[in-house]
Each structure stands twice: as structure tokens, then as C-alpha cells.
Amino acid sequence: MLENFYHSGVIEAGCDEAGRGCLAGPVYAAAVILPPDFRNDLLNDSKQLTERHRYQLREIIQREAVAWAVGVVDNHEIDSINILRASILAMHRALDQLRVRPQEIIVDGNRFYPYHDVPHTTIVKGDAKYMSIAAASILAKTYRDDCMAGLHREFPMYQWDCNKGYPTKAHREAIRLHGATDYHRTSFNLLGTSPQLEFDFQD
């Protein structure tokens, strides 16, 4: 059972991202503030849920959250500033859009940059421990999946509807055969032929 809050008695936003380890597409992040009495036994880290359950929970989260928002950093920005900075920037962009200002921020993982003067806490595997981070992981994952499904219709040979841009064998073979698109992250090891340098941290 996930915990409601890390800090009790304050307005706490949970943050998580999706798409750090991908070869193509943007990185997405979400910020979610849940009401104090929110409970849902199905809620969990998005990676532990079926696709159907993720989309069911997205509707519940969007309906019942005090506030929620999604931030995006595209592949060109990722190439310019690196994936670590881009992932945190996406979280900041999500926080910027919240219609309620949080008093505390909890973040999945172990890296984050200060967001204005709001205190933050990083929590390794936080998406499997705290409801607001789990909710953020679901929003980030589903909205990014929607994006990659749309890009797949433009470039079906890369199978982004299935691999979502991650470095599968089929994805890398398609890059070898067809080259990179404008949606690929050129700073990444697209063909898998050199040591991985780009993964500051992984999904």
C-alpha cells in the first residue's frame, strides 16, 4: 500500500518523468497534488501496471487531483542540455503549470534542481512508495505514449507504437536501415555501437 504523503499537513506535489532512456521523442514529466483523503488500491508505479489500468487511473487522477500538470522537453532540447537536465526541466515545466502552488515537492529518483524557494525531497523508487509520485508517473507515461503513437503514424518503420522510442533491437535496426529522423536524439548512441554515455539516470 502506498503512503499518502511524505510531509503531512502541507500541500505536497509529487513529480516523476517518462522517456529518459529513449532514443527518440521528448521526455515528459508530471506534477500531481492529491487531496488528503485520496485512496486508490490500484495506484502504483506506472511500470507495474497494464496499459489499460494506466489509462483508467489517468482519468481518475485528472478528475480527483487538487491539481495536475504535464511538462515536456523535446529531443532537440535534450541534445542541447543533456537528458538529466532535460528531465528535471520537464518537471519544472509541469510545476509551473499547477494551479495550486505546492509547499513541498517530492521527486522520484535521486537528482533534482531547486524549484524557486519550494523545499524538495528526492526519493529513490518513490513511484512505488508515494501516491502523488505514482500518479505523476502514470500521467507522464500515458501522455508520452500518446505522443509516440502519434509520431509512429508519421514514421511507422521505427515501431514507436510498440517500443515508444526505447532502444530495442528492431528500433536500432530501423535506424541503421532508414537513418535518424528529426525526432531522434542525436546526442544518444543510436546504433548501440559505442559505450553508453548519455544515460545519467534511467527510467
C-alpha positions in Angstrom: 0.0 0.0 0.0 1.4 3.4 -1.0 1.7 6.2 1.5 -0.4 9.3 1.1 2.3 11.9 1.8 6.0 12.2 2.7 5.3 15.5 4.6 2.0 15.6 6.4 -0.1 18.8 6.8 1.3 20.6 3.8 0.4 21.0 0.1 2.7 18.4 -1.4 3.3 17.8 -5.1 4.7 14.5 -6.5 6.9 14.6 -9.6 8.1 11.9 -12.0 9.1 11.6 -15.6 9.0 9.2 -18.5 11.2 8.7 -21.5 14.7 9.3 -20.2 16.3 6.2 -21.8 14.7 6.6 -25.2 16.5 7.2 -28.5 13.7 9.3 -29.9 11.0 11.7 -28.8 10.6 14.1 -26.0 10.9 13.5 -22.2 7.7 14.0 -20.3 7.1 14.8 -16.7 4.1 15.4 -14.5 3.4 17.0 -11.2 0.4 16.0 -9.1 -1.2 17.3 -5.9 -3.6 14.8 -4.4 -6.3 15.5 -1.8 -5.5 14.4 1.8 -8.2 11.7 1.7 -7.3 10.2 -1.7 -7.1 6.4 -1.9 -6.9 4.0 -4.8 -5.7 0.5 -4.2 -4.8 0.1 -7.9 -2.4 3.1 -7.9 1.2 2.1 -8.3 4.4 2.8 -10.2 3.3 3.1 -13.9 5.8 0.4 -14.9 3.9 -2.1 -12.7 0.6 -1.5 -14.3 -1.0 -2.7 -17.5 -1.7 -0.2 -20.2 -5.4 -0.4 -19.6 -5.0 0.3 -15.9 -2.7 3.2 -16.6 -5.3 4.9 -18.7 -8.1 4.1 -16.3 -6.1 5.7 -13.5 -5.2 8.7 -15.6 -8.9 9.6 -15.8 -9.3 9.2 -12.0 -6.2 11.2 -11.2 -7.2 14.1 -13.5 -10.7 14.1 -12.1 -9.8 13.9 -8.4 -6.4 15.6 -8.0 -6.3 19.0 -6.4 -4.0 20.0 -9.3 -2.0 18.2 -12.0 0.1 19.2 -15.0 2.4 17.8 -17.6 5.7 19.3 -18.8 7.6 18.4 -22.0 11.2 18.8 -23.2 11.7 17.9 -26.9 14.6 15.9 -28.3 16.4 19.0 -29.6 16.5 20.5 -26.1 17.6 17.1 -24.8 20.5 17.1 -27.2 21.4 20.7 -26.2 21.3 20.4 -22.4 21.6 16.6 -21.8 19.0 14.2 -20.5 19.4 14.8 -16.8 18.9 18.5 -17.1 16.0 17.9 -19.6 14.2 15.5 -17.3 14.4 18.0 -14.4 13.4 20.9 -16.7 10.3 18.9 -17.7 9.4 18.5 -14.0 9.9 22.3 -13.5 7.6 23.0 -16.5 4.9 20.7 -15.0 5.2 22.5 -11.7 5.0 25.9 -13.4 1.5 24.9 -14.7 0.0 23.8 -11.4 -3.0 25.9 -10.5 -2.2 25.4 -6.8 1.3 26.3 -5.5 2.9 23.4 -3.6 4.6 23.9 -0.2 6.7 20.8 -0.6 7.9 18.8 -3.6 8.7 15.0 -3.6 10.6 13.6 -6.6 11.2 10.1 -7.9 14.9 9.4 -8.1 18.0 11.0 -6.5 18.5 14.1 -8.6 16.6 17.4 -8.8 17.4 21.1 -9.1 15.7 23.6 -6.7 12.4 24.9 -7.9 12.2 28.5 -6.8 12.0 28.5 -2.9 9.9 25.4 -2.6 11.6 22.7 -0.5 12.1 19.3 -2.2 12.9 15.8 -1.3 14.2 13.1 -3.7 13.1 9.5 -3.1 14.6 6.5 -4.8 11.8 4.4 -6.1 9.4 7.0 -4.9 6.9 6.0 -7.6 6.4 2.7 -5.7 6.2 4.4 -2.3 4.1 7.6 -2.5 0.7 8.1 -4.2 1.4 11.5 -5.7 4.7 10.3 -7.3 2.9 7.2 -8.6 0.2 9.4 -10.0 2.7 11.6 -11.7 4.4 8.6 -13.2 1.1 7.5 -14.7 0.4 10.9 -16.3 3.9 11.3 -17.7 3.9 7.7 -19.1 0.5 7.9 -20.7 0.9 11.3 -22.2 4.3 10.4 -23.6 2.9 7.1 -25.0 0.2 9.2 -26.8 2.8 11.4 -28.3 4.9 8.4 -29.6 1.8 6.8 -31.0 1.2 10.0 -33.0 4.8 10.1 -34.2 4.5 6.4 -35.2 1.9 7.4 -37.8 4.4 9.7 -39.4 7.3 7.2 -39.2 5.9 3.7 -38.9 9.1 1.9 -39.8 10.6 2.6 -36.3 7.6 0.9 -34.5 7.3 3.7 -31.9 3.7 2.5 -31.2 5.4 -0.6 -29.6 8.8 0.5 -28.4 7.9 4.1 -27.5 11.3 5.2 -28.7 13.3 2.9 -26.4 16.5 1.2 -27.8 15.1 -2.1 -28.9 16.9 -4.3 -31.4 14.2 -3.6 -34.0 14.4 0.2 -33.4 18.1 0.3 -33.8 17.9 -1.9 -36.9 15.4 0.6 -38.4 17.8 3.5 -37.7 20.5 1.6 -39.4 18.3 1.0 -42.5 16.5 4.3 -42.7 18.7 6.7 -40.8 17.6 9.0 -38.0 14.6 11.3 -38.1 14.2 14.8 -36.8 12.7 13.2 -33.6 15.8 11.1 -32.7 18.2 12.3 -30.0 21.4 12.7 -31.9 23.5 13.0 -28.8 22.5 9.4 -27.9 24.2 6.2 -29.0 21.5 5.5 -31.7 23.1 2.3 -33.2 24.5 0.9 -29.9 28.0 0.8 -31.4 29.8 2.8 -28.8 29.9 3.0 -25.0 26.7 4.5 -23.5 27.4 7.9 -22.2 24.0 9.5 -22.3 22.2 7.8 -19.5 22.8 10.0 -16.5 19.9 8.1 -15.0 17.4 5.6 -16.3 13.6 5.0 -16.2 
